[in-house]
Amino acid sequence: MDIEHLKTFLEVERMRNFRKAAENLCISPSAISARIRQLEQTIGLVLFRRDRQTVSLTQAGERFERHARFILSAWEHAHQEIALSKQIDKHLVVAGVNSLWEILLQGWLNDIHCHSPLIGLRAESSTSKRIAQKLEQGAIDLGFIYEPPQLREMVVQEVGNVALIMVSSEPDQKADDALTDGYVRVDWGTLFTSLHENYFPQRPIAAVRANVGSIALGLIESCGGAAYLPTSMVRHKLDQGKLFRVNDAPEIPLKAYAVFSMHGEHRRLIEQLLQTL
């Protein structure tokens, strides 16, 4: 199976249009059609429904999409390891949810990069669901998430506690007022959402939402408002009097977990690196 055919399939799936996919891949629309036709002949199934304006995946195409991503990821991983084999001893693919890169993982990765030059790295930011899928497929070596997935033959290790507190641009503000006036709702995952709803059942719907803490912090610093943010992220702002804690809003604790294969080739290295986190 030609790797270029898989890349073409995924680009057509992403754009839902042969002409736009051809422009992105810098080839002709007829070449796109030929590659997809050859791929379908190889598999023996029709992958796309072709309409005048757009294309869409068939049921077979939907099932094949996940496998195509896995095959392409594995190929790129293998190619990179072989190409860098003279420069590095090990190569790790690490993925984490957005917010954990901000508050926990970036400094850890910096230390590995600076002090362990023989370890090659590929770092990704993704969703919990996608990280779990890639762990199951073997497309990543190590994942960092808030809520450990129910995956077989995976090691799940707690690596940190994240204390979320409500902060406001206004001093002495009550939680009810903070939730009403300029509140930025940050998506910290399913557990946070459940606890947030239990603590504030009558809350108004937030007009502004974000899935990254630094976005919410920038918004409330520039325009005023409140948000639940990690203590580590706002400690200096609180000390400087630029932000203020909403004292009657409860702290919401979260735990961060590292997940990796029980039988992975890099398990011992991963366990050593996690000791420094």
C-alpha positions in Angstrom: 0.0 0.0 0.0 1.4 3.4 -1.1 1.9 5.9 1.8 1.1 8.7 -0.6 -2.3 7.1 -1.3 -3.0 7.2 2.5 -2.0 10.9 2.7 -4.2 11.7 -0.3 -7.1 9.8 1.3 -6.8 11.7 4.6 -6.5 15.0 2.8 -9.6 14.4 0.7 -11.4 13.3 3.9 -10.3 16.5 5.6 -11.3 18.9 2.8 -14.3 16.9 1.5 -13.3 18.2 -1.9 -11.0 16.7 -4.6 -10.0 20.0 -6.1 -9.1 21.6 -2.7 -7.2 18.5 -1.7 -5.3 18.6 -5.0 -4.3 22.3 -4.3 -3.1 21.5 -0.8 -1.0 18.5 -2.1 0.3 20.4 -5.2 -0.9 17.8 -7.6 -3.7 17.8 -10.2 -7.3 16.8 -9.4 -6.9 13.9 -11.9 -3.9 12.6 -9.9 -6.1 12.8 -6.7 -8.8 10.8 -8.4 -6.3 8.2 -9.7 -4.7 7.7 -6.2 -8.1 7.3 -4.5 -9.2 4.9 -7.3 -6.0 2.8 -6.8 -6.5 2.8 -3.1 -10.1 1.6 -3.4 -9.0 -1.1 -5.8 -6.3 -2.3 -3.4 -8.7 -2.4 -0.5 -11.6 -3.7 -2.6 -14.1 -1.2 -1.2 -15.5 2.2 -2.1 -14.3 4.8 0.4 -16.0 8.0 -0.9 -19.4 9.0 -2.1 -18.9 11.4 -4.9 -21.3 14.3 -5.4 -21.1 17.3 -7.7 -19.7 19.7 -5.0 -18.4 17.6 -2.2 -17.4 14.1 -1.3 -18.2 12.1 1.9 -17.0 8.9 3.5 -18.9 5.7 3.0 -19.2 3.4 6.0 -16.1 1.5 4.8 -14.3 4.9 4.5 -15.2 5.8 8.0 -13.8 2.5 9.3 -10.7 2.8 7.2 -10.0 6.4 8.3 -8.8 5.4 11.8 -6.5 2.7 10.4 -5.1 5.1 7.8 -4.1 7.5 10.5 -2.5 4.8 12.5 -0.6 3.4 9.6 0.7 6.8 8.5 1.6 7.8 12.1 3.5 4.5 12.5 5.3 5.0 9.2 6.4 8.5 10.1 7.5 7.4 13.5 9.6 4.5 12.1 11.1 6.8 9.4 12.1 9.4 11.9 13.7 6.9 14.3 15.7 5.3 11.4 16.8 8.7 10.0 17.9 9.9 13.5 19.4 6.6 14.6 23.0 8.0 14.3 22.2 11.1 16.4 19.9 9.7 19.2 19.6 6.6 21.3 15.8 6.7 21.9 12.9 8.5 20.4 9.7 9.4 22.4 6.4 10.6 21.3 4.6 12.5 24.1 1.1 13.9 24.0 -0.8 15.9 26.6 -4.0 17.9 26.9 -3.5 21.6 26.3 -3.7 22.9 29.8 -1.2 20.4 31.2 1.4 21.7 28.8 0.9 25.1 30.3 1.0 24.2 34.0 3.0 21.0 34.3 4.7 19.5 31.2 6.6 22.3 29.5 9.3 22.7 32.1 9.7 18.9 32.3 10.1 18.7 28.5 12.6 21.6 28.6 14.8 19.7 31.0 14.8 16.5 28.9 15.6 18.5 25.8 18.4 20.4 27.5 20.0 17.6 29.6 19.3 14.5 27.6 20.4 15.3 24.0 20.4 11.6 23.0 16.6 11.4 23.5 14.7 12.4 20.4 11.3 14.0 21.1 8.0 14.7 19.4 5.5 16.6 21.5 1.8 17.0 20.7 -1.1 18.8 22.3 -4.4 17.0 21.9 -7.7 16.0 23.5 -8.1 13.3 26.1 -10.1 11.1 23.7 -7.5 11.4 20.9 -4.6 10.7 23.3 -6.4 7.5 24.5 -6.9 6.4 20.9 -3.3 7.0 20.0 -2.1 5.1 23.2 -4.3 2.2 22.2 -2.9 2.3 18.6 0.7 2.6 19.8 1.0 5.9 17.9 2.4 7.7 21.0 4.6 6.4 23.8 3.3 8.5 26.7 0.1 10.5 27.3 -0.8 13.0 30.0 -4.4 13.5 30.9 -6.7 14.4 33.8 -9.0 11.4 33.7 -7.3 8.0 33.1 -8.8 6.0 30.3 -10.0 2.4 30.8 -7.4 0.8 28.5 -6.0 -2.7 28.8 -2.3 -3.3 29.5 -1.6 0.4 30.3 0.3 1.8 33.2 -1.6 4.7 34.8 0.6 6.8 37.1 -0.5 9.9 39.1 2.1 12.6 38.4 0.6 15.8 39.9 -2.2 17.7 41.6 -3.7 20.7 40.0 -5.6 23.1 42.3 -8.1 25.3 40.4 -9.3 28.5 42.1 -11.7 31.2 41.0 -9.9 34.5 40.4 -11.4 37.8 39.4 -10.1 41.2 38.2 -12.2 42.8 40.9 -11.4 42.7 44.7 -13.8 41.3 47.2 -16.1 39.9 44.6 -18.6 37.2 45.5 -18.9 34.0 43.4 -22.5 34.7 42.3 -21.4 38.1 41.0 -18.2 36.7 39.4 -20.3 34.1 37.5 -22.6 36.7 36.1 -20.2 39.5 35.1 -17.6 38.6 32.5 -17.1 35.0 33.6 -14.9 32.9 31.3 -15.7 29.2 31.5 -12.6 27.1 31.0 -13.0 23.5 30.0 -10.9 21.5 32.4 -12.5 18.1 31.6 -15.4 16.0 32.7 -14.6 15.9 36.4 -14.3 19.7 36.6 -17.5 20.1 34.7 -19.4 17.8 37.1 -18.0 19.5 40.2 -18.6 23.0 38.8 -22.2 22.2 38.1 -22.7 20.8 41.6 -21.2 23.8 43.2 -23.1 26.3 41.0 -26.4 24.7 39.9 -28.1 28.1 39.3 -25.2 29.6 37.4 -25.9 31.6 34.2 -24.5 30.3 30.9 -21.1 31.8 30.3 -20.9 33.9 27.2 -17.2 33.1 26.7 -15.6 29.7 26.9 -12.0 28.5 26.4 -10.1 25.2 26.6 -6.8 26.8 27.5 -6.1 28.6 30.8 -3.8 31.2 29.3 -6.6 32.3 27.0 -9.0 32.9 29.9 -6.2 34.7 31.8 -5.5 37.0 29.0 -9.2 37.8 28.6 -9.8 38.7 32.2 -6.6 40.7 32.5 -7.5 42.7 29.4 -11.3 43.1 29.7 -12.1 42.1 33.3 -14.0 39.1 34.5 -13.3 35.9 36.4 -12.3 32.3 35.7 -11.2 29.1 37.3 -7.5 28.9 36.9 -4.6 26.9 38.4 -3.0 28.4 41.5 0.4 28.0 39.9 -0.6 30.1 36.9 -2.1 33.0 38.9 0.1 33.1 42.1 2.2 36.0 40.9 -0.8 37.9 39.7 -2.4 37.5 43.1 0.8 38.5 44.9 1.0 41.7 42.8 -2.6 42.6 43.3 -3.5 42.3 39.6 -6.0 39.5 40.3 -8.0 38.6 43.4 -9.3 35.3 44.7 -13.0 34.8 44.9 -13.0 33.6 48.5 -16.5 32.0 48.6 -15.8 29.9 45.5 -14.5 26.5 46.4 -11.2 25.2 45.2 -11.6 22.4 42.6 -8.8 19.9 42.7 -7.8 17.8 39.7 -5.2 15.0 39.4 -2.8 14.6 36.4 -2.0 11.2 35.1 0.7 9.7 32.9 -0.3 6.7 30.8 2.0 4.4 28.9 2.1 0.8 27.6 2.8 -1.9 30.1 4.9 -3.7 27.4 6.3 -0.7 25.5 9.9 -0.7 24.5 10.5 2.6 26.3 8.8 1.7 29.6 12.0 1.8 31.7 13.1 5.1 30.2 9.6 6.6 30.7 9.5 5.6 34.3 12.9 7.2 34.9 11.8 10.5 33.2 8.6 10.6 35.2 10.6 10.6 38.4 11.8 14.1 37.5 8.3 15.5 36.8 
